[in-house]
Amino acid sequence: MRVALFVTCVNDALYPATGIATVRLLERLGVEVDFPAAQTCCGQPQFNTGYRRETEPLVRRTTRAFEGYEYVVTPSGSCVAMVRDHYPKFGETSLPSRTYELTEFLVDVLGVTDVGAYFPHTVTYHPSCHGLRMLGLGDRPRKLLDAVKGLELRELPGAEECCGFGGTFAVKNAEVSAAMGRDKVRNAVSTGADVLCGADNSCLMHIDGILRRQAVPTQGVPLRALHIADILASTEEEPYV
Amino acid sequence: MSATYLGMPSFPEAAGEALHNVTLRANLRHATHTIRDKRARAVAELADWAELREAGKQIKNRTLRHLDRYLEQLETAVTEAGGTVHWAADAEEANRIVADLVKATGEREVVKVKSMATQEIGLNEALEAEGISAYETDLAELIVQLGDDRPSHILVPAIHRNRGEIRDIFAEKMANWGRPAPDGLSDSPAELAEAARLHLREKFLRAKVGISGANFMVAETGTLVVFESEGNGRMCLTLPETLISVVGIEKVVPSWRDLEVFLQTLPRSSTAERMNPYTSMWTGTADTDGPQTFHLVLLDNGRTDALADEVGRQALRCIRCSACLNVCPVYERAGGHAYGSVYPGPIGAILSPQLRGIQSEIDASLPYASTLCGACYEVCPVAIDIPEVLVHLREKVADQGGKGHRLEKAAIKAAGWVLDHPAALAAGERAASRTRKLHPKRLPGAGAWTAARELPELPAESFRDWWKKNRT
């Protein structure tokens, strides 16, 4: 099977490791991965901030970049939500039905929950709002994590509450955003887990930013934020470092 | 809307203030989490919740599509039943109509059942200017009124107060308005409720004029409906000789059968009750019982403007249950007052800018008072897609330009050019990576981010470059 990777702008520029992990994971599962270089950004930041006209060229570009692929896979629930929920408003109806969030693709299309991963850590999972409510990812990410060798999953209190990122909300309403993020971090720390895992690096960037700020005055980082692709790509032969 | 909200600072500023109020945050957190958990349990009891939600949405949509027809039908039915219908285009006209009606009775006091519409138009203040005292009789509204405060929640107007604060307000203020609080009043709910009951009973028995809103108006019969849980509403609706109801035009439903849906969804969504304790319905006047004079003031106040907006009009489906407030993580932290309106929370963020326009600082900031997490849409019993309307209103605010948005638009356009040229994007990423060791920890211009968060560390190379090296 051949799929196109939609790595997303945030992963491309800031979290290439997540893109690389997605490639390694998919290839390990026998999937041939392409990376159409014409892709850039899905247009969500512009659209959600109220710049519809400025979003339009990006909708066209993204759609064109993935023409001809039966499956487009991305390690970002939020970007899939943009494509699926909002592209039809721009008259683009073909890409939405072919675009899959990574965990959705693994469970629904490849039909696997045990991807042969090894990750000897305690992990708590934060379901990002777009994955949770717009995509309805449900327990797919948890099923995948449950099957990871060495991984102990811990329940995150208030898991379904927003972390406070919200795209430009993080800047426009910085104080409320940070207060929400600190509550999310407090809940995550209360689980005693080593890793807070999610399926959207944009939310994780915000959570991790708070974690590192809080950890600065003390010794070391008690908890780190990590994308689920990084965990699922980790194996005994090639563990995540 | 109410004059008390004019000149409010923008949402981020007001929210920042609320965030620093530790008591407020604790009060709100406790209250919203309690109600939201109870609501979830009450909703889960109904196997057909999804169907009820869809039915409520469709009933409201159909009504709004033919609003003119149903309102005329309502007017005819109310008139035939012995009531008088008045049409008010805006707050000023509505207030003048009510003040004139009260003055015509020769009375200087009115009792009020909690009503969002009269809060919206600032009726109490308008009556006060005419020398008429309006007494709120809902327990929470009483707390707000005695405390010289403003409501901060649609259903629980004093949600921002805890029991200790309420005790202090009662002990200090009740005597100025009528029967004083009993000596040695404690903060137990039963004692507080009893103090309020004794204080209010005098007002109920004395008042000759009652003022109400309504949750629904049935077009086919001219019947008005109030849902409540304390019984104070029924006192206001039945004891006075004159009853004046001020109701938004979107509250009409075509028939009695339509109420069946809302009788189930409204109480469960708002107070997590299977049914609200008091449902009062009245049709015009009756010779033998209840008010002998009945006036219905139908309020527009921006509603037809909202109706004209194809995306925004869904906000008019709102049945004021407040489920969206209780589940909203932004409301929970910012508090109701930060929204600068009697309609706070997610629904307020889409309703107020539509009713009042987006010219003021507060109204232009409200569409951004959300992370678009979607929790509000999920719980809404009439399926208002609040995130969709928020984004739609953001477009209008961005188009309007104004504070910050011109600069933002320029930046978005510049970024848009780069994002439409992958080679330029790759070059930019490479340049950033090469100089990453030189970047300061706290970038200028990233202040809002770095005030509370570290910036992500830039990687040595972009994914794009990794792919080029390793897979092509």
Boltz contact constraints between the chains, C-beta under 6 A:
constraints:
  - contact:
      token1: [A, 7]
      token2: [B, 463]
      max_distance: 6.0
  - contact:
      token1: [A, 12]
      token2: [B, 462]
      max_distance: 6.0
  - contact:
      token1: [A, 12]
      token2: [B, 463]
      max_distance: 6.0
  - contact:
      token1: [A, 12]
      token2: [B, 464]
      max_distance: 6.0
  - contact:
      token1: [A, 13]
      token2: [B, 429]
      max_distance: 6.0
  - contact:
      token1: [A, 13]
      token2: [B, 462]
      max_distance: 6.0
  - contact:
      token1: [A, 14]
      token2: [B, 456]
      max_distance: 6.0
  - contact:
      token1: [A, 16]
      token2: [B, 459]
      max_distance: 6.0
  - contact:
      token1: [A, 16]
      token2: [B, 462]
      max_distance: 6.0
  - contact:
      token1: [A, 16]
      token2: [B, 463]
      max_distance: 6.0
  - contact:
      token1: [A, 16]
      token2: [B, 466]
      max_distance: 6.0
  - contact:
      token1: [A, 19]
      token2: [B, 463]
      max_distance: 6.0
  - contact:
      token1: [A, 20]
      token2: [B, 466]
      max_distance: 6.0
  - contact:
      token1: [A, 35]
      token2: [B, 467]
      max_distance: 6.0
  - contact:
      token1: [A, 38]
      token2: [B, 422]
      max_distance: 6.0
  - contact:
      token1: [A, 40]
      token2: [B, 419]
      max_distance: 6.0
  - contact:
      token1: [A, 40]
      token2: [B, 422]
      max_distance: 6.0
  - contact:
      token1: [A, 40]
      token2: [B, 425]
      max_distance: 6.0
  - contact:
      token1: [A, 41]
      token2: [B, 419]
      max_distance: 6.0
  - contact:
      token1: [A, 46]
      token2: [B, 412]
      max_distance: 6.0
  - contact:
      token1: [A, 48]
      token2: [B, 391]
      max_distance: 6.0
  - contact:
      token1: [A, 50]
      token2: [B, 394]
      max_distance: 6.0
  - contact:
      token1: [A, 50]
      token2: [B, 395]
      max_distance: 6.0
  - contact:
      token1: [A, 50]
      token2: [B, 398]
      max_distance: 6.0
  - contact:
      token1: [A, 51]
      token2: [B, 398]
      max_distance: 6.0
  - contact:
      token1: [A, 51]
      token2: [B, 412]
      max_distance: 6.0
  - contact:
      token1: [A, 52]
      token2: [B, 395]
      max_distance: 6.0
  - contact:
      token1: [A, 54]
      token2: [B, 412]
      max_distance: 6.0
  - contact:
      token1: [A, 54]
      token2: [B, 416]
      max_distance: 6.0
  - contact:
      token1: [A, 57]
      token2: [B, 420]
      max_distance: 6.0
  - contact:
      token1: [A, 58]
      token2: [B, 419]
      max_distance: 6.0
  - contact:
      token1: [A, 129]
      token2: [B, 373]
      max_distance: 6.0
  - contact:
      token1: [A, 129]
      token2: [B, 374]
      max_distance: 6.0
  - contact:
      token1: [A, 133]
      token2: [B, 374]
      max_distance: 6.0
  - contact:
      token1: [A, 133]
      token2: [B, 378]
      max_distance: 6.0
  - contact:
      token1: [A, 161]
      token2: [B, 329]
      max_distance: 6.0
  - contact:
      token1: [A, 162]
      token2: [B, 329]
      max_distance: 6.0
  - contact:
      token1: [A, 162]
      token2: [B, 371]
      max_distance: 6.0
  - contact:
      token1: [A, 162]
      token2: [B, 373]
      max_distance: 6.0
  - contact:
      token1: [A, 166]
      token2: [B, 371]
      max_distance: 6.0
  - contact:
      token1: [A, 169]
      token2: [B, 371]
      max_distance: 6.0
  - contact:
      token1: [A, 171]
      token2: [B, 448]
      max_distance: 6.0
  - contact:
      token1: [A, 172]
      token2: [B, 368]
      max_distance: 6.0
  - contact:
      token1: [A, 173]
      token2: [B, 12]
      max_distance: 6.0
  - contact:
      token1: [A, 174]
      token2: [B, 448]
      max_distance: 6.0
  - contact:
      token1: [A, 175]
      token2: [B, 16]
      max_distance: 6.0
  - contact:
      token1: [A, 175]
      token2: [B, 19]
      max_distance: 6.0
  - contact:
      token1: [A, 176]
      token2: [B, 15]
      max_distance: 6.0
  - contact:
      token1: [A, 176]
      token2: [B, 330]
      max_distance: 6.0
  - contact:
      token1: [A, 176]
      token2: [B, 333]
      max_distance: 6.0
  - contact:
      token1: [A, 176]
      token2: [B, 334]
      max_distance: 6.0
  - contact:
      token1: [A, 178]
      token2: [B, 452]
      max_distance: 6.0
  - contact:
      token1: [A, 179]
      token2: [B, 19]
      max_distance: 6.0
  - contact:
      token1: [A, 179]
      token2: [B, 333]
      max_distance: 6.0
  - contact:
      token1: [A, 180]
      token2: [B, 329]
      max_distance: 6.0
  - contact:
      token1: [A, 205]
      token2: [B, 456]
      max_distance: 6.0
  - contact:
      token1: [A, 209]
      token2: [B, 453]
      max_distance: 6.0
  - contact:
      token1: [A, 209]
      token2: [B, 454]
      max_distance: 6.0
  - contact:
      token1: [A, 210]
      token2: [B, 453]
      max_distance: 6.0
  - contact:
      token1: [A, 212]
      token2: [B, 454]
      max_distance: 6.0
  - contact:
      token1: [A, 213]
      token2: [B, 453]
      max_distance: 6.0
  - contact:
      token1: [A, 213]
      token2: [B, 454]
      max_distance: 6.0
